[in-house]
Amino acid sequence: MATRRYLIIAAICGLLASVLPKPSETKSGKLTSETDAERTLLAQGEAQTDWATQLRDAMDPASIEEFLRFTKCTHKNVLYSSVDSGILSVQVCLVPPRCLTLIFPIHCLACIFGRSGNEIFRSSAGEPQLDVDPPFNMSGVVPPFGAYSPSGVVEGNLVYVNYGRSSDFSKLEDENISLEGKIAIVRYGRTARSLKLRRAQDAGAIGMIVYGDPKEVVGTGSGKTKKYPDGWYAPGTAVQRGHFLYGKGEGEPLTPGYPATDYAYRIDQSESDQLPTIPVHPIGYDDAEQLLSHMGGDLVPSYWKGLLDTDYRFGPDMVNGASKVRLDVNVQTEVRTVHNVVGIIRGKEEPDRYVILGNHRDAWTLGAVDPNSGTACLLEITRALGEMMATGWRPRRTLMFVSWDAEEHGMHGSYEWIEEFGKIMSDRAVAYLNIDNAVREDYTLRARATPSLKPVLKEAAKMVPWPVNTQDGDTLYEVWSKRSPETSAPDSPPEIDLPAGASDYVPFVRRIGVPILDLALVHRYTYTYPNFPLYHTAYETFHLQKTYIDPEFKFHRLMSQLWGELAFSLAESWFLPISASEYAGTVQGMYDWLVDEDGTKFEESAISLDALQSAVTNFTQAAAAFEDELASLETNTDPLVARMVNDQLMQMERAFIDPQGILYRKFNRHTVLSSGLWDTETFPALGDAVSRMGSGDWLDPGKEDKLKELKQELSIITFFIQSAANSLAKPATTRF
């Protein structure tokens, strides 16, 4: 972690310092903020330069390749001489360090024992080194383990639980198969690894083994013969690492909701609901095949089967000479110091408004895709902006470049930032733009965004050329629309998902209501391969990127251009490119889904949706009126008017934040964009309350408490949608 931190500090400082003039001294010896030459450059630059085009053109694939090349070494040879203290208008700093509770492996393995007690199989201790060019050094790669697993040695029979979804555990109940006292074996995919473990734990399992099945990491067709190092797909020895923290927005597990300062009160590990209580260990599919081949019981249904060359059976009987499985997990809990690194270009006119670009730098292994394809793009943007600053450019608003620490253990770096500086960020942050896996493949763009940022993302994509010839279009927007359409219509816009998943944008949007974007270039089959086959394995190498994913780094350049275009637009626009009407359309869609799916149930239970419908209509009308007023101000050059309008646009997102949190997840505070516990397409807490009611009669006396919760959640979401409508009203009117 430390070497990556120093790499980021050296790179950002060195890039920006190398192209910036040094501060001049007055007769009193004090440093001035601008030289006369700089003021001339600023005046000339503002009048003559198309800065956005210059930024796009400045992105250099060769430069990005060199940044990414660091991922094939241990970073111990970083040259600190590039750090120059004479940086004008740029600050690069370490945010105060935090001491976090992290877990690291000593040894972890799974064994099969025979009838006579002899060991007949032992899982691999790690992935073998492969001979590739350029070579990679695995000496510092952490062996496979499940972060936040407790230590423990457990013995028992295996039960196969498919993906470990709620429906999979329900299927076991239907089959009268108990997990009590058994070891669950599940495959990656379809649901978060932490939820797999929590469900197994709640079902009475004593441990869990997880693996990536060939169905998810190899597939069929050409993938079967193109396993790494001969292709993009996973060999049987590859193991996906990851954390199993059952988080609901708490952040670091022993200081939930508060920054882990040196003076912070820490609860005992036994008091943390986030920490699992049964051991878990990830393995490769070669080892998984050995375990599955020794399982008896009935054959599973076809939709539970993977692609291993063995029968898939429920268990828990053991066959082929096996009597039991031992899961041996030995990990150590450490309190380690972590740092976030922040680079700042102070805004010229609005220094108290922040556009934040972020990417985490910690990686489970060598991280050539996650996160360092994003890190390389971020460093390239800082290099290009540094050159622009040397020729006179300054942003209207402040630009921040943040390298997060400890993301892989549970987004700890970004949560710590929001827990400590949340009030400042809530007041000042315009948007947070996140890219980790910048280039997983080169087929299409995968985008997540708060609704208000969807239009600016589409416009930015129209400005970025697609780097290779294709019949699908000449720009990123055209190719993206063709390959990932929102609908089946010929002129459909591209699909943009709402924020989900787990990366450093989560605390920004769910804790304090800052608009976010999260972007990645991905492959065609995102459902089959939700991330990419070598995700979090030891084979996520520079060789993988250079040989199979983006040999000429053209697509890294594309992502740098897109990220820079978005940052430039948000930092420089007179009126913020934040769309109220797009947000209103999303809220309307959530309401319509609720009515279509459950409107009859509400009616049968004499629960009126009139107030909710009224709030949604008010928000839609307020958004339209606001944008009509904004259009009339197109030629207005009064900075106070612009500030007033922009403040309203920023506060619209904050209006959805419930300081008490949503039901059962008090640290998730966004009433529209937090994730629900159930898979619905409506407002998360209300959707969960509806799901708890089940399919029967809502007026059943046994559901009285659940019905009260539903009514409460209906009133809460109605209030917050109306609050968002009020935030768009003209100031100093009846809406205040």
C-alpha positions in Angstrom: 0.0 0.0 0.0 2.8 2.4 0.9 4.6 2.0 -2.4 1.4 2.7 -4.3 0.8 5.8 -2.2 4.2 7.2 -2.9 3.8 6.4 -6.6 0.7 8.5 -6.8 2.2 11.4 -4.8 5.4 11.3 -7.0 3.4 11.0 -10.2 0.9 13.8 -9.5 3.4 16.2 -8.0 6.0 15.5 -10.7 3.6 15.8 -13.6 2.1 19.0 -12.5 5.3 20.6 -11.1 7.3 19.8 -14.2 5.1 21.9 -16.4 4.2 24.8 -14.1 6.2 28.0 -13.6 7.6 28.6 -10.2 6.2 31.2 -7.9 7.9 34.6 -8.0 9.0 36.6 -4.9 8.0 40.1 -4.1 10.5 42.6 -2.6 9.4 41.5 0.8 10.3 37.9 -0.1 6.8 36.6 -0.1 5.6 34.4 -2.8 3.1 35.9 -5.2 0.1 33.8 -6.5 0.6 34.8 -10.2 3.5 36.3 -12.2 2.9 39.0 -14.8 3.6 36.4 -17.5 1.0 34.1 -16.1 -1.6 36.8 -16.0 -0.8 37.5 -19.7 -1.1 33.8 -20.4 -4.4 33.6 -18.6 -5.8 36.5 -20.6 -4.6 35.2 -23.9 -5.7 31.7 -23.1 -9.2 32.6 -22.2 -9.6 34.6 -25.4 -8.0 32.3 -27.9 -7.9 28.6 -26.8 -10.4 25.9 -27.1 -9.3 24.2 -23.9 -11.7 21.3 -24.1 -10.3 20.3 -27.5 -6.8 20.8 -26.3 -7.4 18.5 -23.3 -8.9 15.7 -25.5 -6.0 16.0 -28.0 -3.4 15.9 -25.3 -4.2 12.4 -24.1 -1.3 10.2 -25.1 -1.6 6.3 -25.3 2.2 5.9 -24.9 2.1 8.0 -21.7 -0.8 5.9 -20.3 1.0 2.7 -21.1 4.0 3.8 -19.1 1.8 4.7 -16.1 0.2 1.3 -16.3 3.5 -0.4 -16.6 4.1 0.2 -12.9 1.7 -2.6 -12.1 4.2 -5.3 -13.2 6.7 -4.3 -10.5 6.5 -3.8 -6.7 6.9 0.0 -7.0 10.0 0.0 -4.7 12.0 1.9 -7.2 9.8 5.0 -7.4 11.9 8.1 -7.9 10.9 10.6 -5.3 13.2 13.2 -6.9 10.2 14.2 -9.1 8.4 15.7 -6.2 9.0 19.4 -6.5 7.8 21.6 -3.6 7.5 24.7 -5.8 4.1 24.0 -7.2 1.9 26.9 -8.1 -1.9 26.7 -7.7 -1.7 22.9 -7.1 -1.7 21.2 -3.8 -0.9 17.5 -3.3 -1.4 16.1 0.1 -2.0 13.1 2.2 -5.3 13.2 4.0 -4.7 12.5 7.8 -3.9 8.8 8.1 -6.5 6.4 9.5 -5.8 3.2 11.5 -8.2 0.6 10.1 -8.9 -3.0 11.1 -7.8 -5.2 8.2 -7.5 -8.9 7.7 -4.6 -10.8 6.1 -3.9 -14.5 5.5 -1.5 -16.8 7.3 -2.7 -20.0 5.6 -6.1 -21.0 4.1 -7.0 -24.3 2.5 -9.7 -26.9 2.0 -9.0 -30.7 2.3 -10.9 -33.9 1.6 -10.4 -36.8 4.0 -11.0 -40.5 3.2 -12.9 -43.1 5.2 -9.8 -44.1 7.1 -9.0 -40.5 8.0 -6.3 -40.0 5.4 -6.1 -36.8 3.4 -6.9 -37.4 -0.3 -7.0 -33.9 -1.6 -5.7 -30.5 -0.5 -6.5 -27.2 -2.3 -3.7 -25.1 -3.8 -2.0 -22.6 -1.6 -1.8 -20.0 -4.5 -1.7 -19.5 -8.2 1.4 -20.7 -10.0 3.8 -18.2 -11.7 3.3 -18.2 -15.5 5.9 -17.6 -18.1 4.8 -14.5 -20.1 6.4 -11.6 -21.9 6.7 -9.0 -20.4 7.1 -11.1 -17.2 5.4 -10.3 -13.9 6.6 -10.6 -10.3 4.2 -12.5 -8.1 6.5 -12.4 -5.0 4.4 -9.6 -3.4 1.0 -11.0 -4.4 -1.2 -11.9 -1.4 -2.3 -15.6 -1.6 -6.0 -16.3 -2.1 -8.1 -15.6 1.0 -11.4 -14.1 2.0 -10.9 -10.7 3.7 -12.7 -10.4 7.0 -13.2 -14.1 7.3 -12.6 -15.2 10.9 -10.0 -17.9 11.6 -11.3 -21.3 12.2 -11.0 -25.0 11.4 -14.3 -26.7 10.6 -15.1 -30.2 9.4 -18.3 -31.4 7.7 -20.0 -32.5 4.6 -20.6 -30.2 1.6 -23.9 -28.8 0.3 -23.9 -27.1 -3.1 -25.9 -23.8 -3.1 -25.4 -22.6 -6.7 -24.9 -18.8 -6.6 -25.9 -18.4 -2.9 -28.9 -16.2 -3.8 -32.0 -16.1 -1.5 -33.8 -18.2 -4.2 -31.1 -20.8 -4.1 -31.4 -21.2 -0.3 -35.2 -21.4 -0.7 -34.6 -24.2 -3.3 -32.6 -26.2 -0.7 -35.5 -25.8 1.7 -37.9 -27.1 -0.9 -35.6 -30.1 -1.3 -35.5 -30.7 2.5 -31.7 -30.2 2.5 -30.4 -28.6 5.7 -27.2 -26.5 5.9 -27.0 -26.9 9.6 -23.5 -28.1 10.5 -22.5 -28.3 6.9 -20.0 -26.5 4.7 -21.6 -24.6 1.8 -19.9 -24.5 -1.6 -21.1 -21.7 -3.9 -20.0 -20.2 -7.2 -19.3 -16.5 -7.8 -21.8 -14.4 -9.6 -25.4 -13.0 -9.5 -25.1 -11.6 -6.0 -22.4 -10.1 -3.7 -20.0 -12.4 -2.1 -20.8 -11.0 1.3 -24.5 -11.8 0.9 -23.6 -15.4 -0.1 -21.7 -15.8 3.2 -24.4 -14.1 5.4 -27.1 -16.3 3.9 -25.0 -19.4 4.5 -24.3 -18.2 8.0 -27.9 -17.5 8.8 -28.9 -21.0 7.4 -26.6 -22.7 9.9 -23.6 -23.5 7.8 -20.3 -23.8 9.7 -18.2 -22.5 6.7 -18.3 -21.6 3.1 -16.1 -22.3 0.0 -16.5 -20.1 -3.0 -15.2 -20.5 -6.6 -15.5 -19.1 -10.1 -17.2 -21.7 -12.3 -16.1 -22.0 -15.9 -19.6 -20.9 -16.8 -18.7 -17.4 -15.5 -14.9 -17.2 -16.1 -14.5 -19.3 -19.3 -17.8 -19.8 -21.0 -18.1 -21.7 -24.2 -16.7 -21.4 -27.7 -13.3 -19.8 -28.2 -12.9 -19.1 -24.5 -12.4 -22.8 -23.8 -9.1 -22.7 -25.7 -8.0 -19.1 -24.8 -7.2 -19.3 -21.1 -4.5 -17.1 -19.6 -1.7 -16.8 -20.6 -3.0 -17.7 -24.0 -6.0 -15.5 -23.8 -8.4 -13.4 -21.7 -10.2 -16.2 -19.8 -9.4 -17.8 -16.5 -7.3 -21.0 -16.1 -8.4 -23.4 -13.4 -5.8 -22.2 -11.0 -7.0 -18.6 -11.0 -8.7 -17.5 -7.7 -10.8 -14.4 -7.2 -10.0 -12.6 -3.9 -12.3 -10.2 -2.2 -13.8 -9.0 1.1 -16.8 -10.6 2.8 -17.8 -7.7 5.0 -21.5 -7.6 5.4 -21.8 -3.8 5.1 -24.9 -1.7 5.0 -23.1 1.6 4.6 -21.3 1.7 8.0 -17.8 2.1 6.7 -14.9 0.7 8.8 -16.4 -2.1 10.9 -15.3 -1.0 14.4 -16.1 2.7 14.0 -19.5 2.5 12.2 -20.5 5.9 10.9 -17.5 7.8 12.2 -13.9 8.3 11.0 -11.4 5.9 12.4 -9.2 8.6 14.0 -6.7 7.8 16.7 -9.1 9.0 19.3 -12.2 7.2 17.9 -14.1 4.8 20.1 -13.9 1.3 18.7 -16.5 -1.3 19.4 -15.4 -4.9 20.0 -15.3 -7.2 17.0 -18.0 -9.3 18.5 -20.3 -6.3 18.5 -20.0 -5.7 14.8 -22.8 -7.0 12.7 -20.7 -6.5 9.6 -18.1 -9.2 10.5 -18.9 -12.8 9.5 -18.8 -15.5 12.2 -18.0 -18.5 10.0 -14.8 -19.0 8.0 -14.8 -18.7 4.2 -12.2 -19.4 1.6 -12.0 -18.8 -2.2 -10.5 -21.5 -4.6 -10.0 -22.0 -8.3 -12.3 -24.2 -10.4 -9.7 -27.0 -10.7 -9.9 -27.4 -6.9 -13.7 -27.0 -7.0 -14.0 -29.8 -9.4 -12.2 -32.1 -7.0 -14.6 -31.1 -4.2 -17.8 -31.4 -6.3 -16.7 -34.8 -7.7 -16.8 -36.2 -4.1 -20.3 -35.0 -3.4 -23.3 -37.3 -3.5 -27.0 -36.6 -3.2 -29.5 -35.8 -5.9 -28.5 -34.1 -9.1 -29.2 -30.4 -9.2 -31.6 -28.9 -11.7 -30.1 -27.8 -15.1 -30.1 -24.1 -14.2 -27.9 -24.8 -11.2 -25.2 -26.6 -13.3 -21.9 -25.0 -14.3 -19.4 -26.2 -16.9 -17.1 -28.4 -14.9 -16.6 -32.0 -16.1 -18.4 -33.5 -13.2 -21.9 -34.0 -11.9 -23.4 -31.2 -9.9 -25.2 -32.7 -6.8 -26.8 -31.1 -3.8 -25.0 -33.2 -1.2 -24.6 -33.6 1.7 -23.5 -37.2 1.2 -19.8 -37.7 0.4 -18.8 -40.3 -2.2 -15.8 -41.8 -4.1 -14.0 -42.6 -0.9 -14.5 -39.3 0.8 -15.8 -38.9 4.4 -15.7 -35.2 5.1 -14.1 -31.9 4.2 -12.0 -29.8 6.4 -11.9 -26.0 5.9 -8.8 -24.5 7.6 -8.7 -20.7 7.7 -5.9 -18.9 9.6 -5.9 -15.2 9.3 -4.5 -12.3 11.3 -6.3 -9.1 12.3 -4.1 -6.1 11.9 -4.5 -2.4 12.5 -2.9 -0.7 9.5 -2.4 2.9 8.6 -4.0 3.9 5.3 -3.9 7.2 3.4 -5.9 8.9 0.8 -3.9 11.1 -1.6 -5.5 14.3 -2.9 -4.4 16.6 -5.7 -6.1 19.9 -6.0 -6.2 22.5 -8.8 -7.8 25.5 -7.1 -10.7 27.1 -9.0 -10.3 30.6 -10.3 -13.8 32.0 -9.9 -15.5 29.4 -7.6 -12.8 27.7 -5.5 -15.4 26.5 -3.0 -17.1 24.3 -5.6 -15.4 20.9 -6.1 -15.5 18.6 -9.1 -13.9 15.4 -7.9 -12.2 12.6 -9.9 -11.5 9.5 -8.0 -9.9 6.0 -8.3 -8.6 3.6 -5.7 -5.0 2.5 -5.9 -5.0 -0.6 -3.6 -5.2 -3.9 -5.4 -5.5 -7.5 -4.3 -2.9 -8.5 -6.8 -1.1 -6.6 -9.6 -4.2 -4.7 -10.5 -3.6 -4.1 -14.2 -7.3 -3.7 -14.7 -8.7 -3.1 -11.3 -7.8 -0.4 -10.4 -4.7 0.6 -12.3 -6.2 1.0 -15.7 -8.2 3.7 -14.1 -5.2 5.0 -12.2 -3.2 5.3 -15.4 -6.0 7.4 -17.0 -6.2 9.6 -13.9 -2.5 10.3 -14.0 -2.7 11.1 -17.7 -5.5 13.6 -17.1 -3.3 15.3 -14.5 -0.4 15.4 -16.9 -2.5 17.0 -19.6 -4.1 19.5 -17.3 -0.7 20.4 -16.0 0.4 21.3 -19.5 -2.7 23.4 -20.0 -2.0 25.3 -16.8 1.4 26.1 -18.0 -0.1 27.9 -21.0 -2.6 29.9 -19.1 -5.6 27.8 -18.2 -7.3 27.7 -14.8 -10.6 25.9 -14.1 -13.6 28.0 -13.0 -14.2 25.5 -10.2 -11.8 23.5 -8.1 -10.7 20.1 -9.5 -9.7 17.4 -7.1 -7.9 14.2 -8.0 -8.3 11.5 -5.3 -6.4 8.2 -4.9 -8.3 6.2 -2.4 -6.8 3.6 -0.1 -8.3 0.4 1.3 -11.1 0.2 -1.2 -10.8 -3.5 -1.7 -11.4 -4.1 2.0 -14.8 -2.3 1.9 -14.4 1.2 0.3 -12.8 2.3 3.6 -10.8 5.2 2.1 -13.8 6.9 0.6 -16.0 6.2 3.6 -13.4 7.7 5.9 -13.2 10.8 3.7 -17.0 11.2 3.8 -17.3 10.5 7.5 -14.7 13.2 8.3 -15.4 15.7 5.6 -19.0 14.9 4.7 -20.4 18.3 5.8 -17.8 20.1 3.6 -18.4 17.8 0.7 -22.2 18.1 1.0 -21.9 21.9 0.9 -19.2 22.1 -1.9 -19.0 19.0 -4.1 -20.6 19.5 -7.5 -20.1 15.9 -8.6 -17.9 12.8 -8.1 -16.6 11.0 -11.2 -15.2 7.5 -10.5 -13.3 5.1 -12.8 -11.6 2.0 -11.5 -11.7 -0.7 -14.2 -11.2 1.8 -17.0 -10.7 -0.9 -19.7 -11.8 -4.4 -19.1 -12.4 -5.0 -22.8 -13.1 -2.8 -25.8 -16.7 -3.5 -26.8 -18.9 -0.9 -25.1 -19.3 1.5 -22.3 -20.8 0.5 -19.0 -22.1 3.6 -17.2 -23.7 4.2 -13.8 -25.0 7.6 -13.0 -27.3 9.6 -10.9 -30.2 10.7 -13.2 -29.1 14.4 -13.2 -25.8 13.5 -14.8 -27.0 11.3 -17.6 -27.4 14.2 -20.2 -23.9 15.5 -19.6 -22.4 12.0 -20.0 -24.2 11.6 -23.3 -22.9 14.9 -24.5 -19.4 14.1 -23.5 -19.5 10.8 -25.2 -20.5 12.6 -28.5 -17.2 14.5 -28.3 -14.9 11.5 -28.0 -13.9 9.6 -31.2 -14.1 5.8 -31.3 -10.5 4.8 -31.9 -10.9 2.0 -34.4 -13.0 1.7 -37.6 -16.4 0.1 -37.1 -19.8 0.1 -38.8 -21.4 1.0 -35.5 -20.3 4.6 -35.6 -17.5 7.2 -35.4 -17.9 8.4 -31.8 -18.1 6.8 -28.5 -21.8 7.8 -28.2 -22.7 6.2 -31.5 -21.0 2.9 -30.8 -22.3 2.8 -27.2 -25.9 3.5 -28.4 -25.6 0.8 -31.0 -24.1 -1.9 -28.8 -25.8 -1.0 -25.5 -29.2 0.5 -26.4 -31.7 1.5 -23.7 -34.6 0.1 -25.8 -35.1 -1.8 -29.0 -36.0 1.3 -30.9 -33.6 2.1 -33.9 -32.7 5.5 -32.4 -32.5 4.4 -28.8 -30.1 6.3 -26.6 -27.5 4.2 -24.7 -28.3 2.4 -21.5 -27.2 4.1 -18.3 -27.8 2.3 -15.0 -28.5 3.9 -11.7 -25.8 3.7 -9.1 -25.4 0.2 -7.7 -22.6 -2.2 -6.8 -19.7 -1.3 -4.6 -17.0 1.3 -5.4 -15.9 4.6 -4.0 -18.8 6.6 -5.4 -21.2 4.8 -2.9 -20.6 7.0 0.1 -20.9 10.2 -2.0 -24.3 9.4 -3.3 -25.9 7.3 -0.5 -24.5 9.2 2.5 -24.5 12.9 1.4 -26.3 13.1 -1.9 -23.5 14.1 -4.3 -24.2 13.3 -8.0 -21.9 10.5 -9.3 -20.7 8.8 -12.5 -19.0 5.5 -12.6 -17.6 4.3 -16.0 -15.9 1.3 -17.5 -15.2 -0.1 -21.0 -16.5 -3.7 -20.9 -17.1 -6.8 -23.0 -20.1 -8.0 -24.9 -21.3 -10.6 -22.4 -21.5 -8.6 -19.2 -24.2 -10.9 -17.8 -22.0 -14.0 -18.2 -18.8 -12.3 -17.1 -20.1 -9.6 -14.6 -16.6 -8.2 -14.1 -14.0 -10.0 -16.2 -12.7 -13.5 -16.0 -9.4 -12.7 -14.3 -10.9 -10.2 -11.8 -8.9 -10.1 -8.5 -6.7 -13.0 -9.5 -2.9 -13.1 -9.7 -3.1 -13.0 -13.5 -4.4 -9.5 -13.7 -1.1 -8.4 -15.2 0.4 -5.7 -17.5 0.9 -8.6 -19.9 -2.9 -9.2 -19.9 -3.6 -5.5 -20.8 -0.8 -5.2 -23.3 -1.4 -8.5 -25.1 -5.1 -9.1 -25.0 -7.2 -6.2 -23.8 -5.8 -2.9 -25.2 -2.4 -3.5 -26.9 -2.0 0.1 -28.3 -3.8 1.7 -25.3 -6.2 3.4 -27.7 -9.1 2.6 -25.4 -7.3 3.9 -22.4 -7.0 7.1 -24.3 -10.7 7.1 -25.0 -11.5 6.7 -21.3 -9.1 9.5 -20.4 -10.7 11.7 -23.0 -14.2 10.9 -21.7 -13.2 11.4 -18.0 -11.5 14.7 -18.8 -14.4 16.0 -21.0 -16.8 15.3 -18.1 -14.6 17.0 -15.6 -14.0 20.0 -17.9 -17.7 20.4 -18.5 -18.6 20.3 -14.8 -15.7 22.6 -13.8 -16.1 25.2 -16.5 -19.8 25.5 -17.4 -21.4 28.8 -16.4 -24.6 26.9 -15.4 -23.9 23.4 -14.1 -24.9 20.7 -16.6 -27.2 19.0 -14.0 -30.6 17.9 -15.3 -33.7 18.3 -13.1 -36.1 17.0 -15.8 -34.0 13.8 -16.2 -34.3 13.2 -12.5 -38.0 13.8 -12.5 -38.4 11.3 -15.3 -36.6 8.7 -13.2 -38.8 9.4 -10.2 -41.9 9.1 -12.4 -40.7 5.8 -13.7 -40.2 4.4 -10.2 -43.8 5.5 -9.3 -45.2 4.0 -12.4 -43.4 0.7 -11.7 -44.9 0.6 -8.2 -48.4 1.2 -9.5 -48.1 -1.4 -12.3 -46.7 -4.0 -9.9 -48.6 -3.4 -6.7 -51.3 -0.7 -7.3 -54.1 -3.3 -6.9 -52.7 -4.4 -3.5 -52.6 -0.8 -2.3 -56.2 -0.3 -3.5 -57.4 -3.5 -1.8 -55.8 -2.5 1.4 -57.4 1.0 1.3 -53.9 2.7 1.1 -54.0 5.8 -1.0 -51.2 6.6 -3.4 -52.6 10.1 -4.1 -50.1 12.0 -2.0 -47.2 10.2 -3.6 -48.6 10.8 -7.0 -49.1 14.5 -6.2 -45.4 14.8 -5.0 -44.2 13.1 -8.2 -46.3 15.5 -10.3 -45.1 18.5 -8.3 -41.4 17.4 -8.8 -42.0 17.0 -12.6 -43.6 20.4 -12.9 -41.0 22.1 -10.7 -38.2 20.6 -12.9 -39.9 21.8 -16.0 -40.5 25.3 -14.6 -36.9 25.5 -13.4 -35.5 24.6 -16.7 -37.7 27.1 -18.5 -36.4 29.8 -16.2 -32.9 28.5 -16.8 -33.3 28.8 -20.6 -34.4 32.4 -20.1 -31.1 33.1 -18.4 -28.9 31.8 -21.2 -27.3 35.2 -21.9 -27.2 36.3 -18.3 -23.7 37.0 -17.1 -24.3 37.9 -13.5 -22.2 35.5 -11.4 -24.6 35.8 -8.5 -27.5 34.7 -10.6 -25.4 31.7 -11.9 -24.4 30.9 -8.3 -28.0 30.9 -7.2 -29.1 28.6 -10.0 -26.2 26.3 -9.5 -26.8 26.1 -5.7 -30.4 24.9 -6.4 -29.1 22.3 -8.8 -26.7 21.0 -6.2 -29.3 21.0 -3.5 -31.8 19.0 -5.5 -29.8 15.8 -5.0 -29.3 16.6 -1.3 -33.1 17.0 -0.9 -33.5 13.2 -1.2 -31.2 12.6 1.8 -32.9 11.3 5.0 -30.6 12.0 7.9 -32.1 9.1 9.8 -31.3 6.7 7.0 -33.7 4.3 5.2 -35.4 1.4 6.9 -32.9 -1.1 8.5 -30.0 0.7 6.9 -29.5 3.9 8.7 -26.2 4.7 7.0 -27.8 4.5 3.6 -29.6 7.9 3.5 -30.6 8.4 -0.1 -34.3 7.7 -0.4 -34.2 7.2 -4.1 -30.8 5.8 -5.0 -29.9 3.5 -2.1 -30.1 -0.2 -3.0 -33.1 -2.1 -1.7 -32.8 -5.4 0.1 -35.2 -6.8 -2.5 -34.8 -6.5 -6.3 -37.4 -3.9 -7.3 -37.4 -0.9 -9.6 -39.2 1.5 -7.3 -38.1 3.6 -4.3 -35.8 1.3 -2.3 -37.3 1.4 1.2 -40.9 1.5 0.0 -40.1 -1.4 -2.4 -38.6 -3.4 0.5 -41.7 -2.7 2.6 -44.0 -4.0 -0.2 -41.8 -7.1 -0.6 -42.1 -7.9 3.1 -45.9 -7.9 2.8 -45.6 -10.9 0.5 -48.3 -12.1 -2.0 -51.1 -12.7 0.5 -53.7 -10.5 2.0 -52.1 -7.3 3.3 -54.8 -6.9 5.9 -54.0 -10.3 7.5 -53.7 -9.5 11.3 -50.3 -11.3 11.3 -49.0 -8.6 8.9 -50.0 -5.6 11.1 -46.4 -4.6 11.9 -45.3 -4.9 8.3 -48.3 -2.9 7.2 -47.4 -0.1 9.6 -43.8 -0.1 8.1 -45.2 0.1 4.6 -47.4 3.1 5.5 -44.5 4.8 7.2 -42.2 4.3 4.2 -44.9 5.6 1.8 -45.2 8.8 3.8 -41.4 9.2 4.0 -40.7 8.9 0.3 -43.6 11.3 -0.4 -42.1 13.9 1.8 -38.6 13.7 0.3 -39.9 13.9 -3.3 -41.9 16.9 -2.4 -38.7 18.3 -0.7 -36.9 17.9 -4.0 -39.7 19.8 -5.8 -39.5 22.6 -3.2 -35.7 22.9 -3.7 -36.3 23.9 -7.4 -38.8 26.6 -6.6 -37.8 30.2 -7.2 -36.0 31.5 -4.1 -37.9 33.9 -1.8 -41.3 32.7 -3.0 -44.0 30.7 -1.4 -41.6 27.7 -1.4 -38.9 29.8 0.3 
